[in-house]
Amino acid sequence: MHALVTGRRRLVGLVALAVATTSPRSFAQPAATPAAPAEDPKTIEARSHFQNGVKLFNGSNWKGALAEFDAAYKLKPGPSSLKNIALCQKELFRYTDAIDTLKKLLARHQSEISADEQKSLRDAITELGSLVGSVVVRVTPAEARVFLDGRALEPNELGASTQLNTGEHVVVAEAPGYARVARTIRVAGAQRDVPIDLALTANAGFVSVTSDDPKAAIAIDGKALAFSRWRGPLEPGRHYVQVYRDGFRQFEQAFAVEIGKTVEVKAVLVPDDRPKPGGPPPPQQRGWYALLALSGVGLRNAPAGLELDQSQVTGGSLGVRAGYRIWTPVAVELLVEGGSHKVDKACDTNVQARKCGTDNAFERSFTLDSTRFGPNLRIMSGGETLRFTSVVGAGAVRHEIKLDAPDSKQVGARPCPAAAPRVGIRTSCSRSGSSTTGATSCSS
C-alpha cells in the first residue's frame, strides 16, 4: 500500500503542479513579442475537473472526487488522473477496481512514469490483491439470471472465477416459473474460487413448443408468443397451443401442465389447399333441367252428397317438370301433371233411409281424375351434395268425377248426387236399369 499512500501524499503536489501550469509566466519579454497562443479548451476543462477532484478528496468525498478525476482523464488522458482514480477506489473499498485501474496505468502510460514508480505500482497491486477473494457461482436451472451486488452476471461468468472485494456480498438468482433465491455471502482476503451453488424451486409448470418452420407463429391460450420455438412457464391446469402460418393448416393441441414438469409439443404444419375465405366466388350454376315426379296423394274434400268418413281412398300422380336455371338459386319451369283418386265405400247422404255410419249405410264408389298445367318459379339452395328447393306456381287444373253404379248388394235406386259446389266443375248424370237396381254415371 506504500504506493497508494505515497500517491495520496503526492495529490497536493500534483494539484500544485497542475495549477502552476495555468499561471502566466513572469519572464520579461520584449514589447514586440506576440502573446503566447491560447490553451486547448479541453485542457482547461480537464484541469478544472482535476482541481475539483483534489478539493473533494481532501474533504473525504471519495465518490465526488472519483467522478471529477474520471472526467479529467476522459478529456485529457494522463497518469496523474489514473493514480488518483485508483486512490479514490481504494478509499471506497473497491479493491478490485483499484487493481484494474493500476494495471491500466501501467499498460497505457508506462513510458510516462519512472522505473521506481512502476515498481511501486506493482507492489501496490500485490498488496491490494490480499484484500480480494474470488467465488465461482453456479445456478440451476441454467437459464436463470444471477445478480451479484446488483450487477447481472453474464452467462460466461457463471461457473467461472469472479473476483470480489473482502466483505459481505449479496447474490440473487431468479427465473420465470421459479421462486426467487437471495443469499448473503462473506469473502475473506486471498480466498480463491469459493463455490456458490444456487438451486431454484419451481412454482409453475413448463411447456416447450417447437416447429421446423422458422416463420410459424406460436400462441398459447390465444396469446401470441414467438416464432418457431418457445419455452416458458405456465400456471398448472389445461392450456391450448396454436401454431399457424399463412398457406398452412393451423396446428392445434390441448395439454395439461403440472408444477415442475415440462410438456413437449412438436408442431408440424401441412400446406392448406382448401379455398380461402374471401376468394373468388364459385361459378353460377345455369342450364336446362328436367324432373319426373311420382307422388302418393290423398283426398281431403268429398263431392256434394257423399261422405268420406268411412271410405277407402287410394291415389297418386305422375308429373313432368322441365325448366331453365337462370342462376344458382332461381329457376323457371313448366309443369304437366296428372293424378287419379279411387274412393270406395263413400256414404250417399241423399238416401236418408240408410243412415251414414251404420251397417245399413248406402255406399257408393267414384273416381276423381285431375290434370294440372302451368308455370313454376323454383328457389334452390347451392349445395354440392344436398340441395333444398321451394316452388311457387300458377296454372289451370281440370277435375273429372266418375260415379260408379251401386253395388249389387245395395237395394233400390237413388237419384244422382248434387253437383259438387266447386268452380269449374260441371256434373251430368244418366240412368239405366229397372226400378230396383240402376247404374248411374256422372261427369263434369
Secondary structure, DSSP 8 states (H G I E B T S, - for coil): -HHHHHHHHHHHHHHHHHHHHHS-------TTS-------HHHHHHHHHHHHHHHHHHTT-HHHHHHHHHHHHHHS--HHHHHHHHHHHHHTT-HHHHHHHHHHHHHHHGGGS-HHHHHHHHHHHHHHHTTEEEEEEEEESTT-EEEETTEE--GGGTTSEEEEESEEEEEEEE-TTB--EEEEEEE-TT---EEEEEE--B-SEEEEEEES-TT-EEEETTEEEEESEEEEEE-SEEEEEEEE-TTB--EEEEEEE-TT-EEEEEE---B--S--TTS-------EEEEEEEEEE-------TTEE-TT-EEEEEEEEEEEEEEEETTEEEEEEEEEEEEEEEEEEETT-TTS-TTSTT--EEEEEEEEEEEEEEEEEE---SS---EEEEE--EEEEEEEE----TTS-S----------TT---EEEEES-SS--EEEEE-
